[in-house]
Amino acid sequence: MIRFLRKKSRENEAAIWRRVAEMLSKPKRRRIAVNISRISRYTKEDDQIIVPGKVLGSGVINHPVKVAAFTFSDQARTKITRAKGECLTIPELVEMNPKGSNVKIIG
């Protein structure tokens, strides 16, 4: 995935994908873990965000957002879809938005 993100960063001249690749290249124990409450706090309706780590299910979200992450906990995936949001893989978000415009990194 890191190679994929670096390649897309060069092809589309999008620095955001290079930054996400750098964050994912850290050891597993140093990767980011983000709770639903943080996503809810820093986003508004229909935002696109990327989490270069794991999304955890602590908290409440009440507006739809598109969340791309390395992994999701089952509870987080349920809460996001219940709020009419979408859970995506990182490559799916890159294909939907190759330039990375209006994508926030939360971590």
Backbone as ProteinMPNN parsed JSONL, in Angstrom:
{"seq_chain_A": "MIRFLRKKSRENEAAIWRRVAEMLSKPKRRRIAVNISRISRYTKEDDQIIVPGKVLGSGVINHPVKVAAFTFSDQARTKITRAKGECLTIPELVEMNPKGSNVKIIG", "coords_chain_A": {"N_chain_A": [[0.823, -1.188, 0.0], [1.992, 1.21, 0.705], [3.811, 1.657, -1.362], [1.971, 1.915, -3.453], [0.618, 4.309, -2.691], [2.722, 6.181, -2.814], [3.307, 6.07, -5.537], [0.871, 7.019, -6.68], [0.932, 9.568, -5.622], [3.086, 10.722, -6.998], [2.138, 10.472, -9.679], [-0.235, 12.036, -9.697], [0.557, 14.408, -8.636], [0.03, 14.954, -5.914], [0.515, 15.774, -2.756], [-0.614, 14.87, -0.428], [-1.004, 12.098, -0.47], [1.588, 11.138, -0.334], [2.261, 11.96, 2.22], [0.481, 10.403, 3.76], [1.494, 7.875, 3.141], [3.998, 8.038, 4.385], [3.178, 8.155, 7.04], [1.993, 5.654, 7.334], [4.182, 4.016, 7.085], [5.416, 3.751, 9.485], [6.265, 1.743, 12.403], [3.947, -0.843, 13.438], [2.973, -0.608, 16.079], [3.215, 2.08, 16.541], [1.408, 3.336, 14.977], [-1.459, 5.358, 14.177], [-4.388, 5.587, 16.18], [-7.721, 6.29, 16.072], [-10.598, 7.565, 17.593], [-14.199, 7.422, 17.137], [-15.389, 9.645, 18.277], [-13.492, 11.708, 17.948], [-13.453, 11.957, 15.185], [-16.063, 12.841, 14.764], [-15.949, 15.303, 16.091], [-14.112, 16.882, 14.609], [-15.063, 17.043, 12.016], [-17.485, 17.896, 9.466], [-20.728, 17.554, 7.947], [-20.696, 15.359, 5.167], [-17.905, 15.38, 4.742], [-14.665, 14.248, 3.619], [-12.428, 12.029, 4.935], [-9.237, 10.743, 5.981], [-7.662, 8.166, 7.735], [-4.633, 7.235, 8.759], [-4.266, 4.626, 10.015], [-5.956, 2.905, 12.59], [-9.505, 2.958, 13.045], [-11.428, 3.424, 15.845], [-14.242, 2.475, 17.948], [-15.192, 4.194, 20.019], [-17.322, 6.646, 21.22], [-19.698, 8.957, 19.668], [-21.229, 9.513, 16.548], [-23.027, 11.668, 14.483], [-23.459, 12.628, 11.951], [-23.184, 12.232, 8.374], [-20.163, 11.011, 6.987], [-17.367, 10.348, 4.814], [-15.124, 7.917, 5.433], [-11.876, 6.845, 5.174], [-9.654, 4.322, 5.98], [-6.856, 2.448, 7.34], [-7.563, 0.198, 8.877], [-10.67, -0.8, 10.438], [-12.512, -0.979, 13.485], [-15.1, -3.302, 14.388], [-17.25, -2.101, 15.729], [-16.849, 0.618, 15.168], [-17.2, 0.68, 12.387], [-19.907, -0.014, 12.26], [-21.118, 2.189, 13.605], [-20.452, 4.345, 11.916], [-21.732, 3.652, 9.488], [-24.345, 3.577, 10.394], [-24.815, 6.248, 10.808], [-25.206, 7.028, 8.273], [-22.876, 7.26, 6.815], [-19.808, 6.423, 5.02], [-17.562, 3.677, 4.937], [-14.411, 3.277, 3.779], [-11.67, 1.735, 1.992], [-8.229, 2.737, 1.894], [-7.065, 2.698, -0.776], [-9.488, 2.79, -2.28], [-10.446, 5.379, -1.741], [-8.374, 6.864, -2.868], [-8.694, 6.245, -5.578], [-11.233, 7.346, -6.007], [-10.771, 10.051, -5.529], [-8.273, 11.246, -6.899], [-6.532, 13.497, -6.803], [-6.675, 14.249, -4.188], [-8.083, 16.363, -3.153], [-9.833, 18.331, -0.8], [-9.662, 16.43, 1.234], [-9.224, 15.366, 4.501], [-6.66, 14.668, 6.842], [-6.828, 12.792, 9.677], [-5.517, 12.317, 12.81]], "CA_chain_A": [[0.0, 0.0, 0.0], [2.872, 2.373, 0.758], [4.292, 1.856, -2.734], [0.813, 2.4, -4.215], [0.382, 5.715, -2.345], [3.818, 6.996, -3.354], [3.127, 6.118, -6.99], [-0.252, 7.924, -6.958], [1.376, 10.917, -5.276], [3.888, 11.216, -8.132], [1.307, 10.568, -10.879], [-1.253, 13.084, -9.594], [1.141, 15.557, -7.964], [-0.766, 15.154, -4.698], [1.396, 15.559, -1.609], [-1.345, 14.22, 0.672], [-0.804, 10.637, -0.509], [2.951, 10.903, 0.146], [2.208, 12.122, 3.683], [-0.191, 9.219, 4.313], [2.445, 6.77, 2.997], [4.99, 8.201, 5.45], [2.544, 7.817, 8.322], [1.767, 4.207, 7.36], [5.442, 3.282, 7.095], [5.867, 3.604, 10.866], [5.949, 0.42, 12.966], [2.523, -1.035, 13.738], [2.63, -0.131, 17.427], [3.244, 3.545, 16.557], [0.39, 3.867, 14.074], [-2.498, 6.169, 14.791], [-5.701, 5.012, 16.494], [-8.633, 7.428, 16.202], [-11.955, 7.217, 18.006], [-15.321, 8.043, 16.432], [-15.643, 10.961, 18.876], [-12.597, 12.683, 17.332], [-13.945, 12.165, 13.818], [-17.268, 13.66, 14.88], [-15.577, 16.642, 16.547], [-13.346, 17.645, 13.628], [-15.638, 16.991, 10.674], [-18.878, 18.285, 9.297], [-21.452, 16.67, 7.05], [-20.163, 15.023, 3.839], [-16.454, 15.507, 4.635], [-13.884, 13.055, 3.294], [-11.263, 11.994, 5.806], [-8.397, 9.561, 5.91], [-7.007, 7.83, 8.984], [-3.545, 6.306, 8.46], [-4.195, 3.71, 11.145], [-7.2, 2.207, 12.899], [-10.624, 3.723, 13.58], [-12.025, 2.71, 16.978], [-15.658, 2.775, 18.076], [-15.58, 4.966, 21.19], [-17.925, 7.935, 20.918], [-20.93, 9.014, 18.889], [-21.2, 10.338, 15.355], [-24.417, 11.867, 14.064], [-23.534, 13.199, 10.603], [-22.521, 11.326, 7.427], [-18.832, 11.329, 6.473], [-16.661, 9.257, 4.151], [-13.922, 7.652, 6.197], [-10.965, 5.843, 4.634], [-8.669, 3.984, 7.001], [-6.129, 1.203, 7.16], [-8.493, -0.799, 9.425], [-11.791, -0.331, 11.261], [-13.086, -1.945, 14.414], [-16.478, -3.623, 13.999], [-18.138, -1.099, 16.319], [-16.676, 1.876, 14.431], [-17.84, 0.497, 11.085], [-21.351, 0.022, 12.504], [-21.542, 3.556, 13.946], [-20.33, 5.209, 10.734], [-22.79, 3.312, 8.534], [-25.619, 3.959, 10.999], [-24.938, 7.698, 10.606], [-25.307, 7.169, 6.811], [-21.555, 7.533, 6.266], [-19.194, 5.326, 4.275], [-16.26, 3.177, 5.346], [-13.677, 2.936, 2.568], [-10.251, 1.451, 2.128], [-7.434, 3.868, 1.402], [-7.03, 2.704, -2.25], [-10.781, 3.22, -2.828], [-10.496, 6.845, -1.668], [-7.414, 7.393, -3.844], [-9.303, 6.118, -6.905], [-12.353, 8.288, -6.081], [-10.276, 11.42, -5.451], [-6.834, 11.095, -7.137], [-5.782, 14.692, -6.42], [-6.727, 14.396, -2.742], [-8.653, 17.657, -2.782], [-10.842, 18.325, 0.265], [-9.495, 15.262, 2.103], [-8.55, 15.728, 5.75], [-5.989, 13.604, 7.562], [-7.112, 12.882, 11.103], [-4.656, 11.389, 13.52]], "C_chain_A": [[0.868, 1.253, 0.0], [3.408, 2.69, -0.633], [3.194, 2.429, -3.623], [0.58, 3.89, -3.964], [1.478, 6.624, -2.891], [3.691, 7.149, -4.865], [2.01, 7.096, -7.359], [0.111, 9.369, -6.628], [2.187, 11.525, -6.419], [3.025, 11.441, -9.369], [0.384, 11.779, -10.859], [-0.744, 14.371, -8.957], [0.333, 15.953, -6.725], [0.086, 14.789, -3.483], [0.702, 14.827, -0.464], [-1.094, 12.717, 0.686], [0.606, 10.275, -0.045], [2.984, 10.987, 1.668], [1.556, 10.91, 4.347], [0.747, 8.013, 4.232], [3.52, 6.833, 4.086], [4.419, 7.782, 6.794], [2.311, 6.315, 8.44], [3.064, 3.407, 7.432], [6.031, 3.136, 8.497], [5.587, 2.177, 11.349], [4.493, 0.35, 13.423], [2.133, -0.462, 15.103], [2.641, 1.392, 17.535], [2.224, 4.162, 15.613], [-0.713, 4.549, 14.872], [-3.756, 5.331, 15.054], [-6.624, 6.188, 16.808], [-10.01, 6.92, 16.598], [-12.994, 7.968, 17.176], [-15.581, 9.454, 16.978], [-14.748, 12.037, 18.257], [-13.03, 12.985, 15.899], [-15.155, 13.082, 13.842], [-16.927, 15.106, 15.225], [-14.944, 17.481, 15.44], [-13.884, 17.597, 12.206], [-17.029, 17.6, 10.673], [-19.481, 17.371, 8.248], [-20.775, 16.564, 5.677], [-18.672, 15.309, 3.665], [-15.845, 14.176, 4.216], [-12.645, 13.087, 4.167], [-10.506, 10.698, 5.605], [-7.702, 9.388, 7.252], [-5.898, 6.832, 8.656], [-3.271, 5.377, 9.644], [-5.548, 3.052, 11.327], [-8.245, 3.171, 13.446], [-11.293, 2.853, 14.642], [-13.425, 3.247, 17.254], [-16.09, 3.592, 19.271], [-16.119, 6.332, 20.778], [-19.169, 7.799, 20.065], [-20.691, 9.904, 17.677], [-22.622, 10.451, 14.839], [-24.534, 12.591, 12.729], [-22.748, 12.29, 9.644], [-21.167, 11.872, 6.959], [-18.291, 10.107, 5.738], [-15.334, 9.092, 4.867], [-13.126, 6.554, 5.499], [-9.909, 5.584, 5.694], [-7.974, 2.688, 6.651], [-6.976, 0.048, 7.68], [-9.566, -0.098, 10.248], [-12.12, -1.405, 12.285], [-14.528, -2.183, 13.979], [-17.449, -2.565, 14.5], [-18.043, 0.229, 15.574], [-17.367, 1.796, 13.077], [-19.365, 0.582, 11.217], [-21.834, 1.447, 12.765], [-21.473, 4.486, 12.745], [-21.439, 4.92, 9.739], [-24.164, 3.656, 9.085], [-25.878, 5.457, 10.853], [-25.004, 8.046, 9.117], [-23.99, 7.607, 6.174], [-21.036, 6.319, 5.504], [-17.85, 4.976, 4.876], [-15.548, 2.676, 4.095], [-12.275, 2.461, 2.917], [-9.494, 2.644, 1.558], [-7.327, 3.853, -0.13], [-8.35, 3.113, -2.903], [-10.891, 4.739, -2.822], [-9.541, 7.468, -2.682], [-8.0, 7.324, -5.251], [-10.468, 7.09, -7.083], [-11.87, 9.733, -6.195], [-8.755, 11.403, -5.652], [-5.992, 12.298, -6.73], [-5.758, 14.901, -4.911], [-7.317, 15.714, -2.284], [-9.788, 17.454, -1.784], [-10.814, 17.046, 1.102], [-8.711, 15.707, 3.32], [-7.866, 14.485, 6.306], [-6.286, 13.81, 9.044], [-6.246, 11.844, 11.811], [-3.96, 11.985, 14.685]], "O_chain_A": [[0.521, 2.249, -0.635], [3.456, 3.852, -1.036], [3.444, 3.312, -4.442], [0.369, 4.651, -4.908], [1.192, 7.718, -3.377], [3.938, 8.225, -5.41], [2.186, 7.917, -8.26], [-0.359, 10.293, -7.292], [2.004, 12.691, -6.769], [3.149, 12.467, -10.038], [0.23, 12.469, -11.867], [-1.51, 15.314, -8.756], [0.001, 17.121, -6.523], [0.339, 13.611, -3.228], [1.367, 14.227, 0.38], [-0.984, 12.124, 1.76], [0.806, 9.226, 0.568], [3.649, 10.188, 2.327], [2.028, 10.444, 5.384], [0.789, 7.207, 5.162], [3.906, 5.806, 4.642], [5.096, 7.131, 7.59], [2.421, 5.759, 9.532], [3.042, 2.234, 7.803], [7.045, 2.46, 8.671], [4.758, 1.479, 10.764], [3.888, 1.37, 13.754], [1.054, 0.114, 15.243], [2.133, 1.943, 18.512], [2.18, 5.383, 15.462], [-0.867, 4.337, 16.075], [-4.131, 4.48, 14.247], [-6.342, 6.986, 17.702], [-10.525, 5.966, 16.014], [-12.704, 9.012, 16.591], [-15.951, 10.353, 16.223], [-15.197, 13.166, 18.06], [-12.977, 14.133, 15.456], [-15.258, 14.0, 13.028], [-17.55, 16.032, 14.705], [-15.217, 18.677, 15.346], [-13.22, 18.067, 11.282], [-17.656, 17.792, 11.715], [-18.793, 16.498, 7.718], [-20.34, 17.566, 5.108], [-18.216, 15.466, 2.532], [-16.432, 13.114, 4.429], [-11.892, 14.06, 4.145], [-11.047, 9.7, 5.13], [-7.211, 10.356, 7.834], [-6.192, 5.688, 8.307], [-2.17, 5.359, 10.194], [-6.21, 2.685, 10.357], [-7.926, 4.083, 14.209], [-11.672, 1.711, 14.385], [-13.757, 4.356, 16.835], [-17.292, 3.68, 19.523], [-15.448, 7.083, 20.07], [-19.634, 6.697, 19.774], [-20.024, 10.933, 17.778], [-23.343, 9.456, 14.764], [-25.599, 13.117, 12.407], [-21.771, 11.657, 10.044], [-21.048, 13.039, 6.586], [-18.701, 8.977, 6.003], [-14.518, 10.013, 4.905], [-13.642, 5.462, 5.262], [-9.335, 6.523, 6.246], [-8.424, 1.929, 5.793], [-7.102, -0.975, 7.007], [-9.394, 1.038, 10.691], [-12.021, -2.598, 11.997], [-15.11, -1.355, 13.278], [-18.368, -2.172, 13.78], [-19.058, 0.895, 15.371], [-18.045, 2.739, 12.666], [-20.03, 1.186, 10.376], [-22.848, 1.869, 12.209], [-22.35, 5.333, 12.572], [-22.033, 5.851, 9.195], [-25.065, 3.995, 8.317], [-27.03, 5.885, 10.782], [-24.876, 9.211, 8.741], [-23.985, 8.246, 5.122], [-21.735, 5.316, 5.362], [-17.088, 5.856, 5.276], [-16.025, 1.758, 3.429], [-11.759, 2.747, 3.998], [-10.059, 3.458, 0.827], [-7.484, 4.908, -0.745], [-8.339, 3.722, -3.973], [-11.374, 5.329, -3.789], [-9.864, 8.488, -3.289], [-7.819, 8.253, -6.038], [-10.678, 7.607, -8.18], [-12.491, 10.545, -6.882], [-8.013, 11.532, -4.678], [-4.835, 12.127, -6.344], [-4.92, 15.645, -4.402], [-7.083, 16.142, -1.153], [-10.592, 16.53, -1.909], [-11.848, 16.63, 1.624], [-7.664, 16.343, 3.199], [-8.417, 13.386, 6.252], [-6.023, 14.88, 9.595], [-6.243, 10.664, 11.461], [-3.201, 11.299, 15.368]]}, "name": "protein", "num_of_chains": 1, "seq": "MIRFLRKKSRENEAAIWRRVAEMLSKPKRRRIAVNISRISRYTKEDDQIIVPGKVLGSGVINHPVKVAAFTFSDQARTKITRAKGECLTIPELVEMNPKGSNVKIIG"}
